């Protein structure tokens, strides 16, 4: 009974610690990125990505790093890029980089795994996104975009003048309201991830995790990458969950594969992409994310 109470206390301590730490981190990073996005604006981002050329790929990856989109919320923005006639390669770089280089993920990486691991992850995700975008463009995958994806929706509802007489709040309040709204949407995922991670930390036997997903199991990394895609785990949930698994003996390579697979794609995103892309491009997208996850996983296992 004493042993069970000790495990419960450890789980509760971890839950409270992660709840405070990750909540503050989420709000601070989201607000900072909101300020940056306010100065750029979606139209400016789309116009930048509409430019073609070698520098455009790098710029697309950097823009992905400052736009905190999860895999599914990238899709509406992708529609805007298509209608703005953005370059295919730069558009695909942005599609890969935006969820993988999400500032929330990077911030949680630094706090949870340290600056060295976070920096390596950032470099791998950026380089992989750029290479994938260039390769898909060179192979002519642009032809697999559906024609209707370029069509702008019909204007409907209230015009822009409807709200002209309303008081305009300050940009600081607007950004904070957006940050708080995003936080409330993410809160169930954040709390769920922290709860599951805390439970694993407190109750799951280390021997079980070590035997299934340790560095000694050669299939741990590919399996973690494959599992990550159908499971729609937001960054706010997967980082504390992964930290708990790592603390219990899960190899860092498998942890990285799970994070990249779950952050870079999801079953929901694949379904949404089918409304814009033909099957060949959807399959290529999934293959790229799997390759990133598995490749990064084996690199981390070797390097760290």
C-alpha positions in Angstrom: 0.0 0.0 0.0 2.9 2.3 0.9 4.5 1.5 -2.5 1.2 2.4 -4.3 0.9 5.7 -2.4 4.5 6.6 -3.3 3.8 6.0 -7.0 0.7 8.1 -6.8 2.6 10.9 -5.1 5.3 10.8 -7.8 2.6 10.9 -10.5 0.8 13.9 -8.9 4.0 15.8 -8.4 4.9 15.3 -12.1 1.4 16.4 -13.1 1.5 19.6 -11.1 5.1 20.4 -12.2 4.4 19.9 -15.9 1.0 21.7 -15.7 2.6 24.9 -14.4 5.7 24.8 -16.5 4.1 23.9 -19.9 1.2 26.2 -19.4 3.4 29.3 -18.9 5.7 28.2 -21.7 2.7 27.7 -24.1 1.2 31.2 -23.3 4.6 33.0 -23.6 5.6 31.4 -26.8 2.2 31.7 -28.5 1.9 35.4 -27.6 5.4 36.1 -28.9 4.7 34.3 -32.2 1.3 36.1 -32.4 3.1 39.5 -32.3 5.5 38.4 -35.1 2.6 37.1 -37.2 0.7 40.4 -36.6 3.6 42.3 -38.3 3.9 39.8 -41.2 0.3 39.0 -41.8 -1.0 36.0 -43.8 -1.0 37.9 -47.1 2.6 38.9 -46.7 3.5 35.3 -45.9 1.7 34.1 -49.0 3.3 36.7 -51.2 6.8 35.6 -50.0 6.0 31.9 -50.7 4.7 32.8 -54.1 8.3 33.7 -55.1 10.3 30.9 -56.7 14.0 30.2 -56.5 16.6 28.6 -54.3 16.2 31.1 -51.5 12.5 30.6 -51.4 12.9 27.1 -50.0 14.9 28.3 -47.0 12.5 31.2 -46.4 9.5 28.8 -46.6 11.1 26.6 -43.8 11.8 29.7 -41.7 8.2 30.9 -42.1 7.1 27.4 -41.1 9.1 27.8 -37.9 7.3 31.0 -36.9 3.8 29.8 -37.8 2.6 27.6 -34.9 0.3 25.4 -37.0 -0.5 21.8 -36.1 -0.7 19.4 -39.0 -4.5 19.9 -39.5 -4.5 23.7 -39.2 -1.9 23.9 -41.9 -4.5 22.8 -44.5 -6.6 26.0 -44.6 -3.4 28.1 -45.0 -2.3 25.7 -47.7 -5.4 26.5 -49.7 -4.5 30.2 -49.5 -1.1 29.4 -50.9 -2.5 27.5 -53.8 -4.8 30.3 -54.7 -1.9 32.8 -54.4 -0.1 30.7 -57.0 2.8 29.9 -54.6 5.7 27.9 -55.9 5.0 24.2 -55.5 8.4 23.4 -53.9 8.2 26.2 -51.4 4.6 25.4 -50.6 5.5 21.8 -49.8 8.5 22.9 -47.7 6.1 25.0 -45.7 3.6 22.1 -45.4 6.3 19.9 -43.9 8.1 22.5 -41.8 5.1 24.3 -40.2 4.0 21.5 -37.9 7.4 20.0 -37.3 9.1 23.4 -36.5 6.1 24.6 -34.5 7.6 27.0 -31.9 5.6 25.2 -29.2 7.3 22.0 -30.1 10.8 23.6 -30.1 10.1 25.3 -26.7 8.9 22.2 -25.1 11.9 20.3 -26.6 14.3 22.7 -24.9 12.6 22.4 -21.5 12.1 18.7 -21.7 15.1 17.3 -23.5 17.7 20.1 -23.4 19.0 22.6 -25.9 21.3 20.1 -27.7 18.5 17.7 -28.6 16.2 20.6 -29.5 18.8 22.2 -31.8 19.5 18.9 -33.5 15.8 18.3 -34.0 15.3 21.7 -35.5 18.2 21.2 -37.9 17.0 17.8 -39.0 13.4 19.0 -39.5 14.4 22.0 -41.5 16.9 20.3 -43.8 14.5 17.3 -44.4 11.6 19.7 -45.2 13.7 21.6 -47.7 15.1 18.5 -49.4 11.6 16.9 -49.6 10.1 20.0 -51.2 12.9 20.3 -53.8 12.7 16.6 -54.6 8.9 16.5 -55.0 9.1 19.6 -57.3 11.9 18.1 -59.4 9.9 14.9 -59.8 6.9 16.9 -61.1 4.4 16.1 -58.3 2.7 19.4 -58.9 0.6 17.7 -61.5 -1.1 15.7 -58.7 -2.8 18.8 -57.3 -6.5 18.8 -58.0 -7.7 21.7 -60.3 -10.5 22.7 -57.8 -7.8 23.3 -55.2 -6.9 26.6 -57.0 -10.4 27.9 -57.1 -11.3 30.7 -54.6 -14.5 30.3 -52.6 -17.5 32.5 -53.4 -17.9 35.5 -51.1 -20.8 35.2 -48.8 -22.3 36.6 -45.6 -21.5 40.0 -44.1 -19.2 42.3 -46.0 -16.1 43.9 -44.5 -18.1 47.1 -43.8 -20.4 45.3 -41.3 -18.0 45.7 -38.5 -16.9 49.2 -39.4 -18.8 50.9 -36.6 -17.6 48.5 -33.9 -14.8 49.6 -31.6 -11.4 48.3 -32.6 -9.4 46.8 -29.8 -5.7 47.3 -29.5 -3.4 44.8 -31.2 -2.1 43.7 -27.8 -5.6 42.7 -26.8 -6.3 41.1 -30.1 -3.2 39.0 -29.9 -3.8 38.0 -26.3 -7.4 37.0 -27.1 -6.2 34.9 -30.0 -3.5 33.3 -27.7 -6.0 32.6 -25.0 -8.4 31.1 -27.5 -5.7 28.9 -28.9 -4.7 27.9 -25.4 -8.3 26.9 -24.5 -8.5 24.8 -27.6 -5.2 23.1 -26.8 -5.9 22.7 -23.1 -7.6 19.3 -23.3 -4.7 18.0 -25.3 -2.2 19.5 -23.0 -3.9 18.3 -19.9 -4.4 14.9 -21.4 -0.8 14.5 -22.5 0.4 15.6 -19.0 -2.0 13.3 -17.3 -1.0 10.3 -19.4 2.7 11.1 -19.1 2.4 11.6 -15.4 0.6 8.2 -15.1 3.3 6.5 -17.1 6.0 8.2 -15.0 4.4 7.1 -11.8 2.9 3.7 -12.5 4.2 2.1 -15.7 6.9 -0.5 -15.0 10.2 0.5 -16.4 11.0 -3.0 -17.5 7.9 -3.1 -19.7 8.8 0.1 -21.6 12.5 -0.9 -21.8 11.7 -4.3 -23.3 9.3 -3.0 -26.0 10.9 0.3 -27.0 14.5 0.3 -25.8 17.5 0.9 -28.1 18.1 -2.8 -28.1 14.9 -3.4 -30.1 15.7 -2.7 -33.8 11.9 -2.4 -34.7 11.2 0.2 -32.0 11.9 3.2 -34.2 9.9 2.2 -37.3 7.0 1.1 -35.2 7.0 4.3 -33.2 7.0 6.3 -36.5 4.1 4.3 -37.9 2.1 4.6 -34.7 2.6 8.3 -34.6 0.8 9.1 -37.9 -2.7 7.6 -37.2 -2.7 8.9 -33.7 -3.5 12.6 -33.8 -1.4 13.7 -30.9 -0.8 17.5 -30.6 2.6 18.8 -29.6 1.2 19.9 -26.3 0.4 16.2 -25.5 3.2 14.3 -27.2 6.1 16.1 -25.6 5.2 15.3 -21.9 4.1 11.9 -23.0 7.4 11.3 -24.7 9.3 12.6 -21.8 7.6 10.1 -19.5 8.3 7.3 -21.9 12.0 8.3 -22.1 12.2 8.4 -18.3 10.9 4.9 -18.2 13.5 3.5 -20.7 12.2 4.2 -24.2 15.1 4.9 -26.5 15.5 8.5 -27.6 15.4 7.4 -31.2 12.0 5.9 -30.8 10.9 9.0 -28.9 12.0 11.2 -31.8 10.3 9.0 -34.4 7.0 9.1 -32.4 7.2 12.9 -32.1 7.9 13.5 -35.8 5.3 11.0 -37.0 2.6 12.5 -34.8 3.5 16.2 -35.3 4.2 15.9 -39.0 1.1 14.1 -40.1 -2.1 12.6 -38.8 -5.0 10.6 -40.2 -7.2 13.7 -40.1 -4.6 15.7 -42.1 -4.3 12.9 -44.7 -8.0 12.9 -45.2 -8.1 16.7 -45.6 -5.2 16.6 -48.0 -7.2 14.3 -50.2 -9.5 17.2 -51.0 -6.6 19.1 -52.5 -4.1 16.4 -53.7 -4.5 13.3 -55.8 -3.5 9.9 -54.2 0.0 9.9 -55.6 0.9 13.2 -53.8 -0.9 12.2 -50.6 1.1 8.9 -50.6 4.3 10.9 -51.2 3.5 13.2 -48.3 3.0 10.3 -45.9 6.2 8.6 -47.2 8.2 11.8 -46.6 7.0 12.1 -43.0 7.7 8.4 -42.3 11.2 8.7 -43.8 11.8 11.8 -41.7 10.6 10.1 -38.5 12.6 6.9 -39.1 15.7 8.6 -40.3 15.8 11.1 -37.4 15.1 8.3 -35.0 18.1 6.2 -36.1 20.3 9.3 -36.1 19.3 10.2 -32.6 19.9 6.7 -31.4 23.4 6.8 -33.0 24.3 10.4 -31.9 22.9 10.5 -28.4 
